[in-house]
């Protein structure tokens, strides 16, 4: 799957977002080495701390289906003029499973940038940090 196809798939998830409070839909698509893709959208909650981001939705779906160490690329997009950068909690969750992940970050005009997760979370803390 190309970067463009993964970003376009993430955009299809915007309409599935549940965002009655922020009105800021986010979509994500996580590509595994075997070609499997897990999608996600943000799901808000009146108890704001219970809200889950699109990136973590896709990640948790993948892990629950048996994928743990084969994540290749993640696309995350939003309906804003600025790029939809993953929050700190998402960066940490992604780092747990894929410190070498490539992240594609998009904005509403469908332009996107490509960068490694370690640039989004330099000096990240993960399982190897506990060894």
C-alpha positions in Angstrom: 0.0 0.0 0.0 1.4 3.4 -0.9 1.6 6.3 1.5 -1.2 8.1 -0.4 -3.5 5.1 -0.2 -2.9 4.8 3.5 -3.6 8.5 4.0 -6.8 8.3 1.9 -8.0 5.3 4.0 -7.4 7.4 7.2 -9.6 10.2 5.7 -12.5 7.7 5.2 -12.5 7.3 9.0 -13.3 11.0 9.7 -17.0 10.4 9.1 -17.0 7.6 11.7 -15.6 9.8 14.5 -17.8 10.5 17.5 -16.9 14.1 18.4 -19.9 15.9 19.9 -17.6 18.0 22.2 -14.6 19.0 20.2 -16.1 18.7 16.8 -12.6 17.7 15.6 -12.7 14.4 13.8 -9.5 12.4 13.4 -8.9 9.3 11.3 -6.1 6.8 11.4 -4.9 3.8 9.4 -2.1 1.5 10.7 -0.3 -0.8 8.2 1.2 -4.1 9.3 4.1 -5.8 7.5 1.8 -8.5 6.1 -0.4 -5.9 4.4 -3.2 -5.9 7.0 -4.5 -2.4 7.8 -6.3 -1.5 11.0 -8.3 1.8 10.9 -9.5 4.0 13.8 -11.3 7.2 14.6 -11.5 9.3 17.7 -14.3 8.5 20.1 -15.1 11.2 22.7 -16.9 10.8 26.0 -18.6 13.2 28.3 -16.0 12.1 30.9 -13.2 13.6 28.8 -10.5 11.4 30.2 -12.3 8.4 28.7 -11.9 9.7 25.2 -9.7 7.6 22.9 -7.8 9.0 19.9 -7.9 7.6 16.4 -4.3 6.4 16.5 -4.9 4.4 19.7 -8.1 3.0 18.4 -6.3 1.5 15.4 -3.4 0.3 17.6 -5.6 -1.4 20.1 -7.6 -3.1 17.3 -4.4 -4.4 15.8 -3.0 -5.7 19.2 -6.3 -7.3 20.0 -6.1 -9.2 16.7 -2.6 -10.5 17.5 -0.3 -8.0 15.9 2.4 -6.7 18.2 5.7 -6.2 16.5 5.0 -5.7 12.8 3.7 -2.2 12.4 5.2 -0.4 9.4 3.3 2.9 8.9 0.6 4.9 10.5 -1.5 7.6 8.8 -3.3 10.1 11.0 -5.4 12.9 9.5 -7.8 15.6 10.6 -10.1 18.3 9.2 -7.8 21.2 9.9 -5.5 23.5 7.9 -2.6 22.4 10.1 -1.2 18.9 10.2 -2.9 16.6 12.7 0.0 15.7 14.9 -0.5 12.7 17.3 -0.9 13.7 21.0 1.7 12.7 23.6 -0.3 9.7 24.8 -0.6 8.3 21.3 3.1 8.8 20.6 3.9 6.9 23.8 1.5 4.0 23.0 2.9 3.7 19.5 6.5 3.8 20.8 5.6 0.8 23.1 5.1 -1.4 20.0 6.9 0.3 17.1 9.7 2.7 18.0 10.8 2.6 14.3 7.3 3.3 12.9 6.9 5.7 10.1 4.1 8.3 10.7 2.2 10.1 7.9 0.5 13.2 9.2 -2.2 14.8 7.1 -4.3 17.9 7.0 -7.6 18.8 5.4 -6.2 19.6 1.9 -4.9 16.0 1.9 -1.3 17.1 2.0 0.8 15.0 4.4 4.3 14.8 5.8 6.3 11.6 6.5 8.6 11.2 9.5 9.9 8.6 11.8 8.2 8.2 15.2 11.5 8.8 17.0 11.4 12.4 15.7 8.0 12.8 17.2 9.1 11.2 20.5 12.9 11.7 20.9 14.5 9.7 23.7 11.3 7.7 24.0 10.7 5.3 26.9 9.7 1.8 26.0 10.2 -1.9 26.9 14.0 -1.8 26.3 14.2 1.1 28.8 13.3 -1.4 31.5 16.1 -3.9 30.7 
